[in-house]
Amino acid sequence: MAANAGKVLVVDDDPDFVEITRTVLQAHGFQVTSASSGRLALEMMRQEIPDAVIMDVMMEGATDGQQVSQIMHEDPKLSGIPVLMVTSIMDSPLAGHFPTDEPLSVAAFLRKPVSPRQLVESVRGAIKR
């Protein structure tokens, strides 16, 4: 595998998800950094642009990931970064809070739990676009 398949920022407040995702992606040559909140992710992206972002929908609030993706879309420096949104919100009691009628600037939606194969293929596909 390539020594550096790309830089990926994983944004999730679940440390277990972050660690599993990091392990899978690093095994396939990706450099992985992580942030536990949308606010921290935006700070990190403004310092070093990743090749892709994997972001949970629900962190500090039911739509935190969606709000961050919207901020990214409106920021010329961040708008070109592909976002892969991961979520278990559709299976949670908060599903009704998710604004499905609003356009989202995401490359893909992945449902938790995400298989390692699907994760790697989705990240590679997003980076190639």
Secondary structure, 3 states (H helix, E strand, C coil): CCCCCEEEEEECCCHHHHHHHHHHHHHCCEEEEEECCHHHHHHHHHHCCCCEEEEECCCCCCCHHHHHHHHHHHCCCCCCCCEEEEECHHHCHHHHHCCCCCCCCCCEEEECCCCHHHHHHHHHHHHHC
